[in-house]
Each structure stands twice: as C-alpha cells, then as structure tokens.
C-alpha cells in the first residue's frame, strides 16, 4: 500500500511576513515551554529566522509505503539543520501546543456555566461502557471511544487474549490478526465477519505481511504462508518467542527472546527460506525491528537500540539513551523514532560523522508500547503512540501537536494501517477498525461494546 503525500510540515508555525510591532519579533516564552493559552498571542509561535549565511535548505517531499517504516534513502538529517528546530513546536492546529499534562481537565457536576458541564475528564465512563449511565450528556466522563479526527467503523470480536499482530496483505480482501490465544483469525474486509480460524501450537508474538507471504512469529519458530498458493513453510532456528520481524535487502529478519536476530533468504528454485545470518549483541529479547536508510534498527528489553549495516550485517552503533525497555522503533523521513517504557519518545538524527544522536525527546505520563506512522486524508504525517494507560495518542509530525486520542478497555499492543483506515488490537482480544474523517474537528461516539 502506497501512502502518497508525506509532505513536510516544517513551516506551519506561524506568520512569516514582516511584523511592525516590536513585541511580535519576540518568541513566546510560554510557547517554548509548551503551554501558551493565549489566542491570538502577540508573540511569535516559531523560532526567529537564522542569519542568511546560517540557513540550510530542506529536501523535497517524500513518499512512504506501509506508513513511515520503509524509508530506504541513504540520506540522513544532520544535527543543526534548519529542519531540526521544529521538533515539538506546536501550532499546526489552532496555533497552540496541547499540553501533555491533563491536570487542567478537572470537572465537577454543576461547576460550569450554561449547560452545567465543564471539560470532560480524560476517562471513558464505566457505566456508559456497560450501557447504564444515567447522566447522559451531563456525565463528567467521556461517552466515546475516541476524540479527534477519526471515528470507529466497527469492532471484530473473537480473540480471547491480547492481540499481538495485525496484517493486511497488499491487494487482499482479508485481514489477519494474531493473538496470544494461539490463533490467527482471518476477517473478510467487506462484511467484517470472521472467515476462518487457524489454530497454532503457541502464542503469536508478531505478524508480518510481505508480498504474497504471511509470517507469524511463534515460540522457537516462524510460520510462513503464501496467501496466493496456500503453501506453508516452517522457519526453524529461533530460541524462545519470536517478538518482531521485518524485511530488508531481500532478507527476513526475526528478533527473538534470547536476544539474537535471525535472517533468512528466500530461494525461488527450492521454494523455501534458507538461513542467511545470525546477529548477536543484545543481551535480552529483541522486541522491535525496522529497516530504513540501508540500516536495520533493533530495540530490545536490554534498554538499547542497535544499528546494523544491511549490506554486511555488522553492528555500527549502540544507542543507550533510554533507561527502560525499548518497545518500538520507527523510521520517518530522515529520522529514527523510538519509544520506551521510560515514558519517552526520542527522535534521532545523524551527526556529521554518521552516528545517531537524540535531537528531541517527547515525554508522556505513561510508558509507551508501540509506534505507528501513517498519513491522514490531507497526506499529513501522523504518529500513533500506544501508552500503557489504555490509550493511543495521535500527534502531528514534527510538531507533536495532539490530533486526538483513542481509548480501550486494556492496553493496545498492535496498530496497523490500511488505505485511509487503521486497526488496533488490545489486551481483551478486541480488534477495532478506525477511519480518518474529512472533518478533522469532529468527534465520533461509538456505541458501548
């Protein structure tokens, strides 16, 4: 699936025309701190332009497939470039950053004016979920599974445990979901009905679709199905659960519980995947893999990220800035993004020497579980971040302005995208299908599950 557009949003931070008021030549202190509430604000919500001899140009727009995680360009951003100072600078919508702290979202019944209801608490009403809330619109809690520019299309019921993998093969009318209940379910995309259940010999740790092949990570094994010919293969070699997979440079990589990364290469003559390499260095399970800019990036429970050369499979660098498990890594544009249970998302850019360094850190109130990148209906890049408070937050890039939020009964462990839609799978086994709305200011309310 090709997501066209991918246009940068580096210049959406305020007016660029000359200002006559001296105050307007100053950058807003509160905006820099991420909490300016003035609208309109008399001060700039962008950094002042650099001297002419200190400017650098930005590269052209780019296209991405499968979200942002397939960037094969060899160019990388350099620290100090003009496109780096916009990370975390809000103002994409409404001119202000949405503060990550929800301390101001306090409300009590009858405490407001007009309708008597203030800002809703950032929590879904438990009685509404059960279909028994008697307060209706006056309830202080939310009667919705999401806020922002997307709405829920449907929910797919059947899995009994956490959904650990979602895949939508290109050109297929079937959605595949895997769970720790040791099954893969096949869903008809037209009717939303379950078209089949594949019983496996172990918990599903991850899933990946590449061409006609569907890969499923299991304990001590990777299962491969050809969805066109129905051929089934078993890839042996992993030790323990297979937690992550990615394809790059003609190789299938799998991150395993013992900290190794195994690679296979497909042999068309024999119609099988042959072992090609084993990468060692991590001291604990490899839970996330991504390929970009001719590099393989691996995140591990040992709190580190390793950078591997895709040509010779040698480790080029070990990144140790996170202080807890690295749960997900993602390539976007010229940057590497990573999230961790340490409650941060880090944005990495290359120095002149080619090594990666952190250029921006975004902090959350809760640990982060997974990242997924896609484009909205206007082809603007959006980052979806699953947190262990049972929510998914949507952010514009690179400003990290909040676009909306999705709520679930339990932690969302899997996110996968399709054309203008995306899927989430949570700890209860529920899979939900979401769509982007043309009216980005709309808030959709779904019936309680």
The 8 nearest C-alpha neighbors of each residue, nearest first, counted from 0:
[[1, 64, 169, 65, 2, 418, 417, 170],
 [0, 2, 64, 3, 63, 65, 62, 418],
 [1, 3, 64, 63, 0, 4, 62, 374],
 [4, 2, 62, 1, 5, 63, 378, 64],
 [3, 5, 378, 6, 62, 2, 61, 379],
 [4, 6, 62, 61, 378, 379, 380, 3],
 [7, 5, 60, 4, 379, 8, 61, 378],
 [8, 6, 9, 5, 60, 379, 380, 10],
 [7, 9, 10, 11, 6, 397, 396, 379],
 [8, 10, 7, 11, 85, 82, 397, 12],
 [9, 11, 8, 12, 13, 7, 85, 15],
 [12, 10, 91, 8, 9, 13, 90, 14],
 [11, 13, 45, 90, 10, 44, 91, 89],
 [12, 14, 44, 11, 45, 15, 43, 90],
 [15, 13, 16, 12, 43, 17, 11, 45],
 [14, 16, 13, 17, 18, 12, 10, 48],
 [15, 17, 14, 18, 13, 19, 23, 24],
 [18, 16, 15, 19, 14, 24, 23, 20],
 [19, 17, 20, 23, 16, 24, 21, 15],
 [18, 20, 21, 17, 23, 24, 22, 16],
 [21, 19, 22, 23, 18, 24, 41, 17],
 [22, 20, 23, 24, 19, 18, 25, 42],
 [23, 21, 24, 20, 25, 42, 41, 43],
 [22, 24, 42, 25, 21, 20, 43, 41],
 [23, 25, 22, 21, 26, 43, 18, 42],
 [26, 24, 23, 22, 42, 43, 27, 21],
 [25, 27, 43, 42, 28, 44, 46, 45],
 [28, 26, 42, 30, 43, 29, 44, 25],
 [29, 27, 31, 30, 26, 32, 35, 42],
 [28, 30, 35, 32, 31, 34, 27, 33],
 [31, 29, 35, 33, 27, 32, 28, 34],
 [30, 32, 28, 33, 29, 27, 88, 26],
 [31, 33, 29, 30, 34, 28, 35, 27],
 [32, 34, 30, 31, 96, 29, 35, 98],
 [33, 35, 29, 32, 30, 98, 36, 96],
 [36, 34, 29, 30, 37, 33, 95, 96],
 [37, 35, 34, 38, 95, 40, 29, 30],
 [38, 36, 40, 39, 35, 95, 41, 94],
 [39, 37, 40, 36, 94, 95, 93, 41],
 [38, 40, 37, 41, 94, 42, 36, 93],
 [39, 41, 38, 37, 42, 43, 27, 44],
 [42, 40, 23, 39, 22, 43, 27, 37],
 [43, 41, 23, 27, 40, 26, 25, 22],
 [44, 42, 26, 45, 27, 23, 25, 24],
 [45, 43, 13, 12, 27, 30, 26, 42],
 [46, 44, 12, 43, 13, 47, 26, 88],
 [45, 47, 48, 26, 44, 43, 84, 85],
 [48, 46, 49, 45, 26, 24, 25, 43],
 [47, 49, 46, 50, 54, 51, 45, 15],
 [48, 50, 53, 54, 51, 47, 52, 81],
 [51, 49, 53, 52, 54, 48, 47, 55],
 [50, 52, 53, 54, 49, 48, 55, 56],
 [51, 53, 50, 54, 49, 55, 48, 56],
 [54, 52, 50, 51, 49, 55, 81, 80],
 [55, 53, 51, 52, 49, 81, 50, 56],
 [54, 56, 81, 80, 53, 57, 82, 52],
 [57, 55, 58, 54, 81, 80, 82, 59],
 [56, 58, 82, 59, 55, 81, 80, 9],
 [59, 57, 56, 60, 61, 82, 7, 76],
 [58, 60, 61, 57, 6, 7, 56, 62],
 [59, 61, 6, 7, 5, 58, 62, 4],
 [62, 60, 5, 59, 6, 63, 4, 332],
 [61, 63, 3, 5, 4, 2, 64, 60],
 [62, 64, 2, 67, 66, 1, 3, 69],
 [63, 65, 1, 66, 2, 0, 69, 67],
 [64, 66, 0, 67, 68, 63, 1, 69],
 [65, 67, 373, 372, 64, 68, 63, 2],
 [66, 68, 331, 372, 63, 330, 69, 65],
 [69, 67, 330, 329, 66, 70, 65, 289],
 [68, 70, 291, 67, 71, 290, 64, 63],
 [69, 71, 291, 72, 292, 68, 330, 67],
 [70, 72, 292, 291, 293, 69, 73, 290],
 [73, 71, 292, 74, 70, 291, 293, 75],
 [72, 74, 292, 293, 75, 71, 291, 70],
 [75, 73, 72, 333, 292, 76, 71, 77],
 [76, 74, 333, 349, 73, 77, 348, 334],
 [75, 77, 333, 348, 349, 78, 334, 74],
 [78, 76, 349, 350, 80, 348, 79, 351],
 [77, 79, 350, 80, 348, 349, 76, 83],
 [78, 80, 77, 81, 83, 84, 82, 350],
 [81, 79, 82, 78, 83, 77, 55, 76],
 [80, 82, 83, 55, 84, 54, 79, 56],
 [83, 81, 80, 84, 85, 57, 9, 56],
 [82, 84, 81, 85, 80, 86, 79, 78],
 [83, 85, 86, 82, 81, 80, 46, 88],
 [86, 84, 88, 83, 87, 398, 9, 82],
 [87, 85, 397, 398, 88, 84, 83, 359],
 [86, 88, 398, 399, 89, 85, 397, 361],
 [89, 87, 398, 85, 86, 90, 399, 96],
 [90, 88, 96, 398, 400, 95, 91, 87],
 [94, 89, 91, 95, 12, 92, 96, 93],
 [90, 92, 11, 89, 94, 12, 400, 93],
 [93, 91, 90, 94, 95, 400, 89, 96],
 [92, 94, 95, 90, 91, 38, 96, 89],
 [90, 93, 95, 92, 91, 89, 96, 13],
 [96, 94, 90, 89, 93, 97, 35, 36],
 [95, 97, 89, 400, 33, 90, 98, 34],
 [98, 96, 401, 400, 99, 95, 34, 33],
 [97, 99, 100, 34, 96, 33, 101, 401],
 [100, 98, 101, 97, 363, 364, 362, 401],
 [101, 99, 98, 102, 364, 103, 363, 97],
 [100, 102, 104, 103, 99, 98, 121, 105],
 [103, 101, 104, 100, 105, 99, 98, 120],
 [102, 104, 101, 105, 100, 106, 118, 120],
 [105, 103, 101, 102, 120, 118, 106, 119],
 [106, 104, 103, 120, 102, 118, 107, 119],
 [105, 107, 117, 118, 104, 119, 139, 120],
 [106, 108, 110, 109, 139, 105, 117, 116],
 [107, 109, 110, 116, 139, 115, 106, 137],
 [108, 110, 115, 111, 116, 107, 112, 117],
 [111, 109, 107, 108, 115, 116, 117, 106],
 [112, 110, 115, 117, 116, 109, 113, 114],
 [111, 113, 115, 114, 110, 116, 117, 109],
 [112, 114, 115, 111, 116, 117, 109, 110],
 [115, 113, 116, 112, 111, 137, 109, 117],
 [114, 116, 109, 111, 112, 113, 110, 117],
 [117, 115, 111, 114, 137, 109, 108, 110],
 [118, 116, 111, 106, 119, 115, 110, 107],
 [119, 117, 106, 104, 120, 116, 105, 139],
 [120, 118, 139, 140, 141, 117, 121, 106],
 [119, 121, 140, 122, 104, 139, 105, 118],
 [120, 122, 119, 104, 123, 141, 140, 101],
 [121, 123, 120, 140, 141, 124, 119, 406],
 [122, 124, 141, 140, 142, 125, 143, 121],
 [125, 123, 140, 127, 126, 141, 142, 122],
 [126, 124, 128, 127, 123, 129, 132, 140],
 [125, 127, 132, 129, 131, 128, 124, 130],
 [128, 126, 130, 132, 124, 129, 125, 131],
 [129, 127, 447, 125, 126, 130, 448, 124],
 [128, 130, 126, 127, 131, 125, 447, 448],
 [131, 129, 127, 128, 126, 132, 447, 448],
 [130, 132, 126, 129, 127, 133, 128, 125],
 [133, 131, 126, 127, 134, 130, 135, 124],
 [132, 134, 135, 131, 138, 126, 127, 137],
 [135, 133, 138, 137, 132, 136, 139, 131],
 [136, 134, 137, 133, 138, 132, 142, 127],
 [135, 137, 138, 134, 142, 139, 116, 141],
 [136, 138, 134, 135, 116, 139, 108, 115],
 [139, 137, 134, 140, 136, 135, 141, 108],
 [138, 140, 119, 120, 137, 108, 106, 107],
 [141, 139, 124, 120, 138, 119, 123, 122],
 [140, 142, 123, 143, 124, 122, 119, 120],
 [143, 141, 124, 123, 127, 140, 444, 144],
 [142, 144, 444, 145, 141, 445, 123, 443],
 [145, 143, 406, 405, 445, 444, 407, 123],
 [146, 144, 405, 404, 143, 406, 443, 147],
 [145, 147, 403, 442, 404, 405, 443, 148],
 [148, 146, 403, 442, 402, 149, 440, 441],
 [147, 149, 439, 436, 441, 440, 435, 438],
 [150, 148, 435, 436, 434, 147, 433, 151],
 [149, 151, 443, 433, 434, 152, 435, 436],
 [150, 152, 433, 153, 432, 434, 445, 149],
 [153, 151, 433, 432, 150, 434, 154, 431],
 [152, 154, 432, 151, 431, 155, 433, 191],
 [153, 155, 431, 430, 432, 156, 429, 152],
 [156, 154, 430, 431, 429, 153, 157, 191],
 [155, 157, 429, 158, 154, 430, 428, 193],
 [156, 158, 159, 155, 428, 429, 184, 193],
 [157, 159, 428, 160, 156, 429, 178, 180],
 [158, 160, 428, 180, 157, 427, 161, 178],
 [161, 159, 428, 180, 427, 179, 158, 426],
 [160, 162, 426, 428, 427, 178, 425, 179],
 [161, 163, 178, 424, 428, 425, 177, 164],
 [164, 162, 178, 205, 413, 204, 177, 161],
 [163, 165, 205, 206, 177, 176, 413, 162],
 [166, 164, 176, 175, 415, 206, 177, 413],
 [167, 165, 175, 208, 207, 174, 168, 176],
 [166, 168, 174, 175, 169, 173, 208, 165],
 [169, 167, 171, 208, 166, 170, 209, 210],
 [170, 168, 171, 0, 167, 210, 209, 208],
 [169, 171, 168, 172, 0, 167, 173, 210],
 [172, 170, 173, 168, 169, 167, 174, 188],
 [171, 173, 188, 187, 170, 174, 189, 168],
 [172, 174, 187, 171, 186, 188, 185, 175],
 [173, 175, 167, 186, 185, 166, 188, 187],
 [176, 174, 185, 166, 184, 165, 167, 186],
 [177, 175, 165, 184, 183, 164, 166, 174],
 [178, 176, 183, 164, 203, 163, 162, 182],
 [179, 177, 162, 163, 180, 203, 161, 182],
 [178, 180, 202, 181, 203, 160, 161, 162],
 [179, 181, 178, 160, 182, 159, 202, 158],
 [182, 180, 202, 179, 201, 199, 178, 203],
 [183, 181, 198, 197, 199, 180, 178, 177],
 [182, 184, 177, 197, 176, 196, 178, 198],
 [183, 185, 196, 176, 175, 195, 197, 182],
 [184, 186, 175, 195, 194, 174, 193, 196],
 [187, 185, 193, 174, 194, 173, 192, 188],
 [186, 188, 173, 191, 189, 192, 190, 194],
 [189, 187, 172, 191, 173, 190, 186, 174],
 [190, 188, 187, 191, 172, 192, 173, 186],
 [189, 191, 192, 187, 188, 186, 193, 194],
 [192, 190, 187, 188, 189, 186, 193, 155],
 [193, 191, 190, 187, 186, 194, 155, 188],
 [192, 194, 186, 195, 185, 187, 191, 184],
 [195, 193, 186, 185, 187, 192, 196, 184],
 [194, 196, 185, 193, 184, 197, 186, 183],
 [195, 197, 184, 183, 185, 198, 182, 194],
 [198, 196, 183, 182, 184, 199, 195, 185],
 [199, 197, 182, 181, 196, 183, 200, 184],
 [200, 198, 181, 182, 201, 197, 202, 183],
 [199, 201, 181, 198, 202, 217, 218, 182],
 [202, 200, 181, 199, 217, 218, 203, 179],
 [203, 201, 179, 181, 217, 180, 204, 178],
 [202, 204, 217, 179, 178, 177, 205, 216],
 [203, 205, 242, 216, 241, 163, 217, 202],
 [206, 204, 164, 216, 242, 243, 163, 203],
 [205, 207, 215, 164, 214, 216, 165, 166],
 [208, 206, 214, 213, 166, 209, 244, 215],
 [209, 207, 213, 168, 166, 212, 214, 210],
 [208, 210, 212, 211, 213, 207, 168, 246],
 [209, 211, 212, 208, 169, 168, 213, 225],
 [212, 210, 225, 226, 227, 209, 213, 168],
 [213, 211, 225, 209, 210, 224, 208, 226],
 [212, 214, 208, 224, 223, 207, 225, 209],
 [215, 213, 223, 207, 222, 206, 208, 212],
 [214, 216, 206, 222, 221, 205, 217, 223],
 [217, 215, 221, 241, 205, 204, 203, 206],
 [218, 216, 220, 203, 241, 240, 221, 204],
 [217, 219, 240, 239, 220, 241, 201, 202],
 [220, 218, 237, 239, 238, 240, 217, 236],
 [219, 221, 217, 235, 218, 237, 234, 222],
 [220, 222, 216, 234, 215, 217, 233, 223],
 [221, 223, 233, 215, 214, 232, 234, 220],
 [224, 222, 214, 232, 213, 231, 233, 212],
 [225, 223, 231, 213, 212, 230, 226, 229],
 [224, 226, 212, 229, 230, 211, 227, 228],
 [225, 227, 229, 211, 228, 224, 212, 213],
 [226, 228, 225, 229, 211, 230, 212, 224],
 [227, 229, 230, 225, 226, 224, 211, 231],
 [230, 228, 225, 226, 227, 224, 231, 212],
 [231, 229, 225, 228, 224, 232, 226, 227],
 [232, 230, 224, 223, 229, 225, 233, 222],
 [231, 233, 223, 222, 224, 234, 230, 271],
 [234, 232, 222, 221, 235, 223, 220, 231],
 [235, 233, 221, 220, 222, 232, 236, 272],
 [236, 234, 220, 237, 233, 221, 219, 274],
 [235, 237, 238, 219, 220, 234, 261, 274],
 [238, 236, 219, 220, 235, 239, 255, 241],
 [237, 239, 219, 257, 255, 236, 256, 240],
 [238, 240, 219, 256, 218, 237, 255, 257],
 [239, 241, 218, 256, 217, 255, 219, 242],
 [240, 242, 255, 216, 217, 204, 254, 218],
 [243, 241, 204, 286, 205, 254, 255, 240],
 [244, 242, 254, 287, 286, 205, 253, 241],
 [245, 243, 253, 252, 288, 254, 207, 246],
 [244, 246, 252, 251, 288, 289, 247, 253],
 [247, 245, 251, 250, 252, 249, 248, 244],
 [246, 248, 250, 249, 290, 245, 251, 309],
 [247, 249, 250, 309, 246, 310, 293, 251],
 [248, 250, 247, 264, 246, 251, 265, 263],
 [251, 249, 264, 247, 248, 263, 246, 262],
 [250, 252, 246, 263, 262, 245, 264, 247],
 [253, 251, 262, 245, 244, 261, 246, 250],
 [254, 252, 244, 261, 260, 243, 255, 262],
 [255, 253, 260, 285, 243, 242, 241, 259],
 [256, 254, 241, 285, 257, 258, 284, 259],
 [255, 257, 284, 239, 240, 258, 241, 285],
 [256, 258, 284, 255, 259, 283, 238, 239],
 [259, 257, 284, 283, 281, 285, 282, 256],
 [258, 260, 279, 278, 255, 257, 254, 261],
 [261, 259, 254, 278, 253, 277, 255, 252],
 [262, 260, 277, 253, 252, 276, 278, 259],
 [261, 263, 252, 276, 275, 251, 274, 250],
 [262, 264, 274, 275, 251, 273, 250, 272],
 [265, 263, 250, 273, 272, 275, 251, 266],
 [264, 266, 272, 271, 267, 273, 263, 270],
 [267, 265, 271, 268, 270, 269, 272, 264],
 [266, 268, 270, 269, 265, 271, 272, 264],
 [269, 267, 266, 270, 271, 265, 272, 273],
 [268, 270, 271, 267, 266, 272, 265, 273],
 [271, 269, 267, 266, 268, 272, 265, 232],
 [270, 272, 266, 269, 265, 273, 267, 232],
 [273, 271, 265, 264, 263, 266, 274, 234],
 [272, 274, 263, 264, 265, 275, 271, 266],
 [275, 273, 263, 262, 276, 264, 272, 261],
 [274, 276, 263, 262, 264, 273, 277, 261],
 [277, 275, 262, 261, 274, 278, 263, 312],
 [276, 278, 261, 260, 262, 279, 259, 275],
 [279, 277, 260, 259, 261, 276, 280, 312],
 [278, 280, 259, 281, 277, 260, 258, 282],
 [281, 279, 282, 278, 259, 258, 305, 314],
 [280, 282, 258, 283, 279, 259, 301, 299],
 [281, 283, 258, 301, 280, 284, 257, 300],
 [284, 282, 258, 301, 300, 281, 257, 299],
 [283, 285, 256, 258, 257, 300, 299, 255],
 [286, 284, 299, 254, 258, 255, 298, 287],
 [285, 287, 242, 243, 299, 284, 298, 254],
 [288, 286, 298, 243, 327, 297, 285, 328],
 [289, 287, 297, 296, 243, 245, 244, 298],
 [288, 290, 296, 295, 245, 329, 328, 68],
 [289, 291, 295, 294, 247, 296, 69, 68],
 [290, 292, 70, 71, 294, 293, 69, 330],
 [291, 293, 71, 73, 72, 294, 70, 74],
 [294, 292, 291, 309, 71, 73, 308, 295],
 [295, 293, 308, 309, 291, 292, 307, 290],
 [294, 296, 290, 307, 306, 289, 309, 308],
 [297, 295, 306, 289, 288, 305, 290, 307],
 [296, 298, 288, 305, 304, 287, 295, 299],
 [299, 297, 304, 287, 325, 285, 303, 286],
 [298, 300, 285, 301, 286, 325, 284, 302],
 [299, 301, 324, 302, 283, 284, 325, 285],
 [300, 302, 299, 283, 303, 282, 324, 281],
 [303, 301, 324, 323, 300, 325, 299, 321],
 [304, 302, 319, 318, 301, 299, 298, 305],
 [305, 303, 298, 318, 297, 317, 299, 319],
 [304, 306, 317, 297, 296, 316, 318, 307],
 [305, 307, 296, 316, 315, 314, 295, 317],
 [308, 306, 314, 295, 313, 315, 294, 312],
 [309, 307, 312, 294, 313, 310, 311, 314],
 [310, 308, 312, 294, 293, 311, 295, 307],
 [309, 311, 308, 312, 293, 248, 313, 294],
 [310, 312, 313, 308, 309, 307, 314, 276],
 [313, 311, 308, 309, 307, 310, 314, 278],
 [314, 312, 308, 307, 311, 315, 309, 278],
 [315, 313, 307, 306, 316, 308, 312, 305],
 [314, 316, 306, 307, 313, 308, 317, 305],
 [317, 315, 306, 305, 314, 318, 354, 307],
 [316, 318, 305, 304, 306, 319, 303, 315],
 [319, 317, 304, 303, 320, 305, 316, 355],
 [318, 320, 303, 321, 317, 304, 302, 322],
 [319, 321, 318, 322, 303, 357, 302, 345],
 [322, 320, 319, 323, 302, 303, 341, 339],
 [323, 321, 302, 341, 320, 324, 319, 339],
 [322, 324, 302, 341, 340, 321, 339, 325],
 [323, 325, 300, 302, 339, 340, 326, 301],
 [326, 324, 339, 298, 302, 299, 327, 338],
 [327, 325, 339, 368, 324, 338, 369, 287],
 [326, 328, 369, 287, 338, 337, 370, 325],
 [329, 327, 337, 336, 287, 289, 288, 298],
 [328, 330, 336, 68, 335, 289, 337, 331],
 [331, 329, 335, 68, 67, 334, 291, 336],
 [332, 330, 67, 334, 333, 335, 329, 68],
 [331, 333, 334, 330, 70, 67, 61, 335],
 [334, 332, 75, 76, 331, 74, 335, 348],
 [335, 333, 331, 348, 332, 347, 330, 336],
 [334, 336, 330, 347, 329, 346, 331, 337],
 [337, 335, 346, 329, 345, 328, 330, 347],
 [338, 336, 328, 345, 344, 327, 329, 335],
 [339, 337, 344, 327, 343, 326, 367, 325],
 [340, 338, 325, 341, 326, 367, 324, 343],
 [339, 341, 366, 342, 367, 323, 324, 325],
 [340, 342, 339, 323, 343, 366, 322, 321],
 [343, 341, 366, 363, 340, 365, 367, 362],
 [344, 342, 362, 361, 341, 338, 339, 363],
 [343, 345, 338, 361, 337, 360, 362, 346],
 [346, 344, 360, 337, 336, 359, 343, 361],
 [345, 347, 336, 359, 357, 358, 335, 360],
 [346, 348, 357, 335, 356, 358, 334, 355],
 [349, 347, 355, 334, 76, 356, 358, 77],
 [348, 350, 355, 77, 353, 354, 76, 75],
 [349, 351, 353, 77, 352, 354, 78, 355],
 [352, 350, 353, 77, 349, 354, 78, 76],
 [351, 353, 350, 354, 349, 355, 77, 78],
 [354, 352, 350, 349, 351, 355, 75, 77],
 [355, 353, 349, 350, 352, 356, 316, 351],
 [354, 356, 349, 348, 347, 350, 353, 357],
 [355, 357, 347, 348, 349, 358, 354, 350],
 [358, 356, 347, 346, 359, 345, 348, 355],
 [357, 359, 347, 346, 348, 356, 360, 78],
 [358, 360, 346, 357, 345, 86, 361, 347],
 [361, 359, 345, 344, 346, 362, 343, 358],
 [360, 362, 344, 343, 345, 359, 363, 87],
 [363, 361, 343, 342, 344, 360, 364, 99],
 [364, 362, 342, 365, 343, 99, 361, 366],
 [365, 363, 342, 362, 366, 100, 99, 343],
 [366, 364, 342, 363, 386, 387, 367, 388],
 [365, 367, 340, 342, 387, 386, 341, 339],
 [368, 366, 386, 340, 339, 342, 385, 338],
 [367, 369, 385, 326, 386, 387, 412, 366],
 [368, 370, 327, 385, 384, 326, 367, 412],
 [371, 369, 384, 383, 327, 385, 372, 329],
 [370, 372, 383, 382, 414, 384, 373, 369],
 [373, 371, 382, 66, 67, 381, 383, 370],
 [372, 374, 66, 381, 380, 67, 382, 375],
 [373, 375, 380, 378, 379, 381, 376, 5],
 [374, 376, 378, 377, 379, 435, 380, 381],
 [375, 377, 378, 435, 419, 374, 437, 379],
 [376, 378, 375, 379, 374, 4, 437, 380],
 [379, 377, 4, 374, 375, 376, 5, 380],
 [378, 380, 374, 377, 375, 5, 6, 381],
 [381, 379, 374, 396, 373, 5, 395, 378],
 [380, 382, 395, 394, 373, 374, 372, 396],
 [381, 383, 372, 394, 393, 371, 384, 395],
 [384, 382, 393, 371, 392, 370, 372, 391],
 [385, 383, 370, 392, 391, 369, 382, 393],
 [384, 386, 391, 369, 368, 367, 390, 411],
 [387, 385, 367, 388, 368, 390, 366, 391],
 [386, 388, 389, 410, 366, 367, 365, 368],
 [387, 389, 386, 390, 365, 410, 409, 366],
 [390, 388, 410, 409, 387, 407, 406, 386],
 [391, 389, 406, 405, 386, 388, 385, 407],
 [390, 392, 385, 405, 384, 404, 386, 383],
 [391, 393, 404, 384, 383, 403, 390, 385],
 [394, 392, 383, 402, 403, 382, 401, 404],
 [395, 393, 401, 399, 382, 402, 400, 381],
 [394, 396, 381, 399, 400, 398, 397, 380],
 [397, 395, 398, 399, 380, 381, 394, 382],
 [396, 398, 86, 399, 395, 87, 85, 8],
 [397, 399, 87, 88, 89, 396, 86, 400],
 [400, 398, 394, 87, 395, 396, 397, 401],
 [401, 399, 89, 395, 398, 394, 96, 97],
 [400, 402, 394, 403, 393, 97, 399, 395],
 [403, 401, 393, 394, 147, 400, 395, 148],
 [404, 402, 147, 146, 393, 401, 392, 148],
 [403, 405, 392, 146, 145, 391, 393, 147],
 [406, 404, 145, 391, 390, 144, 392, 146],
 [405, 407, 390, 144, 145, 389, 391, 404],
 [408, 406, 389, 409, 390, 410, 405, 144],
 [407, 409, 389, 410, 406, 427, 425, 426],
 [410, 408, 426, 389, 407, 425, 427, 411],
 [409, 411, 389, 425, 426, 387, 412, 388],
 [412, 410, 425, 424, 413, 385, 389, 426],
 [411, 413, 425, 163, 424, 410, 368, 162],
 [412, 414, 424, 423, 163, 164, 411, 162],
 [415, 413, 423, 422, 371, 424, 416, 412],
 [414, 416, 422, 421, 165, 423, 413, 166],
 [415, 417, 421, 420, 422, 414, 418, 373],
 [416, 418, 420, 421, 419, 415, 0, 167],
 [417, 419, 420, 416, 0, 2, 421, 1],
 [420, 418, 435, 417, 434, 376, 375, 421],
 [421, 419, 434, 417, 418, 433, 416, 435],
 [420, 422, 416, 433, 417, 415, 432, 434],
 [421, 423, 432, 415, 414, 431, 416, 433],
 [424, 422, 414, 431, 413, 430, 411, 425],
 [423, 425, 430, 162, 413, 411, 429, 412],
 [426, 424, 411, 410, 427, 428, 161, 412],
 [425, 427, 161, 409, 428, 410, 160, 162],
 [426, 428, 161, 160, 429, 425, 409, 159],
 [429, 427, 158, 161, 160, 159, 162, 426],
 [428, 430, 156, 427, 425, 424, 155, 431],
 [429, 431, 424, 155, 423, 154, 428, 156],
 [432, 430, 154, 423, 422, 153, 155, 433],
 [431, 433, 422, 153, 152, 151, 421, 154],
 [434, 432, 151, 421, 152, 420, 150, 422],
 [433, 435, 420, 149, 150, 419, 436, 151],
 [434, 436, 149, 419, 148, 420, 375, 376],
 [437, 435, 149, 438, 148, 439, 434, 150],
 [436, 438, 439, 435, 376, 148, 149, 441],
 [439, 437, 436, 440, 441, 148, 435, 149],
 [440, 438, 148, 441, 437, 436, 147, 149],
 [439, 441, 438, 148, 147, 442, 436, 437],
 [442, 440, 439, 438, 148, 147, 443, 436],
 [441, 443, 146, 147, 148, 440, 444, 145],
 [444, 442, 150, 441, 445, 145, 146, 143],
 [443, 445, 143, 144, 442, 446, 142, 145],
 [446, 444, 143, 447, 144, 443, 151, 150],
 [445, 447, 448, 444, 143, 128, 130, 142],
 [448, 446, 128, 130, 445, 127, 129, 143],
 [447, 128, 446, 129, 445, 130, 154, 127]]
